[in-house]
Amino acid sequence: MKPDMFKQPVSILVGLGLPAEVRSVTDAYRHLCEWPASFRDTAHSVALKAIGAAMRGEIEGETARGLFAAFADKHDLLAPDTDVIVASRRGQDKDPHVR
């Protein structure tokens, strides 16, 4: 595994709500740099500083991943977990009370 790769990707929504996998520090950096300047806030600044520190080897990539995920969560960018959605729909199919 490359040193900047995350152990587990962060799934975010991009463009017209399409999911994208952020798999590395470099991917997270690219997404943060593309974030519109007018929407940049403290969460963006903290995530960007953490990603930069991870790129320089000053902190672990997983620490930066957590801060990137927190930024994405604050801005409602986290993609829903499709496994949970599928499982809940399967459970509804088995429940005779759910139509």
Secondary structure, 3 states (H helix, E strand, C coil): CCCCEEEEEEEEEECCCEEEEEEEHHHHHHHHHHCCHHHCCHHHHHHHHHHHHHHCCCCCHHHHHHHHHHHHHHCCCECCCHHHHHHHHHHHHHCCCCC
